Amino acid sequence: MLGLMQDWPLLIHRIIDHAAKQHGQRQVISRSIEGPMHSISYGEIRQRSMKVAQRLSRDGIRLGDRVATLAWNTWRHLECWYGIAGLGAIYHTVNPRLFEEQIIYIVNHAEDRILFLDLTFVPMIEKIAARIPTVERFIVLTDSAHLPATSLKNAVAYEDWLAECDGDFRWANFDENTAAGLCYTSGTTGNPKGVVYSHRSNVLHAMMLIPKEAFGLSPGDVVMPVVPLFHANSWSLAFSGPMSGSTMVMPGAKLDGASVYDILETQKVSVTAAVPTVWLGLLAYLEQTGKPLSHLKRVFIGGSACPRAMTEKFERNYGVNVIHAWGMTEMSPVGSVCFVKPELGELRDDALYDLKMKQGYAPFMVEMKIANDKGDELPWDGKTFGRLKVKGPAVAKSYFRGEGGQILDEDGWFDTGDVATIDAYGYMQITDRAKDVIKSGGEWISSIDLENLALGHPDVAEAAVIGVAHPKWDERPLLIIVPKPNANPDKDSLLAFMQGKIAKWWMPDDVVFVPDIPHTATGKIQKMELRERFKEYRFPAA
Ligand code: AMP
């Protein structure tokens, strides 16, 4: 016997319908690419996204077609997402930080028919336009006054294009499992692979993140996704923000410390989220200027391990609650959030920061386990580490066009490629990417732990640890440091700082100082390139 409840497919446009009905006057405030701040209500966003859908359908876009966006976080980008998905087409977020060849590859692989792009990216796309022939039209996210002369095919200013429609349109109706979004992961080997989100997975994933134990969003919050829409679905905030009725602040193209500070303060942002490198910039700015954070309550940090020194600074110096989160593009992307459960509520100071170093526990709709190489499940004791595997309604089951073949094991688990521990309370801690872990004398050393520790040294701006071949131990850790401006740390002071805080055999065999460390398009340290840079390196004593 089936239940006798209504069939109400979980479709993305229902989110913006809800926001417009229940929170119609609440604002989306953006730093526009043209410069000035811009405000618009959820009611108007809904109207304009319906125009996007109507206008796209006039351009011949149909269910299942891919429409690319190459844009910063602004209200226009948000409207495009809702408009594209509301038509049953697929928004394909292109990460501008990818290499030119990768962008060409993914646009061709996706066969994008239209490309919405910010003014910032016009020169870059003009250069490659001849090599992305599936794109029939380029829509520049601006008005005619700001549209530059361009060689892009059928280029039009978004506002003019939109003005050709009256918005008298009904959202399309289709199955909730219909594809809604496409985001390519920048794998370190091989070509990028497309992760295809459905309406259902996006809606469920947004619902998963609204409660207090995750983002804790409500109509009283002012939420700013600094994490870009092109980085794994902006960690759901483009959906969970409107769904919860929060005011949204979109920071546009300027993500340096001073600009992020300015918008946090002037817009009274209460909740924000981004990768650690963004917060390094903000904290450096705060330290230089001595300014306070007056409104911010919670900051979500993920994408790479959040260094302990960062958590401590935010909490001790600025009274901001840091919540560590983990996930990946294939998981829509959030897989765990480090909310403090009541049984751990007594923890204070160092013990609390120890907990906050962990990536958190899986909310409902994510199942998690650790397993050894044979696939046997390992205990949740906080010590045993193994390959982290996940399941859930917002976890990928395969990549676009079947690239990479079968990605689930026979029991339906997706191997994240991360190595982790899980403790008795369910808190997971990432030890490393499986391929970055340092194998020394048959044991494993976590590069993340060493980097974290080194980052606590007052003269260190950035730290990376890689395994370097060693004649006796197979691999030993090499610590690579970018010093803070005007600081001059030396090897001995760094090693002395780390001494006693980790097992002796984890101590790096050497420390080298470099002016910069390479990052991937999603802000992670590019370990592969570092290994390449240091492939001739030999330990002094080896
Ligand atoms: P991406 O799909 O580009 O977001 O990359 C996902 C990968 O980033 C994960 O598999 C992890 O290796 C890494 N990652 C994400 N969040 C964290 C975190 N909080 N701590 C450590 N690694 C993380």
Boltz pocket constraint, residues with backbone or C-beta under 6 A from the ligand:
constraints:
  - pocket:
      binder: B
      contacts: [[A, 185], [A, 186], [A, 232], [A, 301], [A, 302], [A, 303], [A, 304], [A, 305], [A, 306], [A, 324], [A, 325], [A, 326], [A, 327], [A, 328], [A, 329], [A, 330], [A, 333], [A, 359], [A, 416], [A, 417], [A, 418], [A, 430], [A, 432], [A, 433], [A, 522]]
      max_distance: 6.0
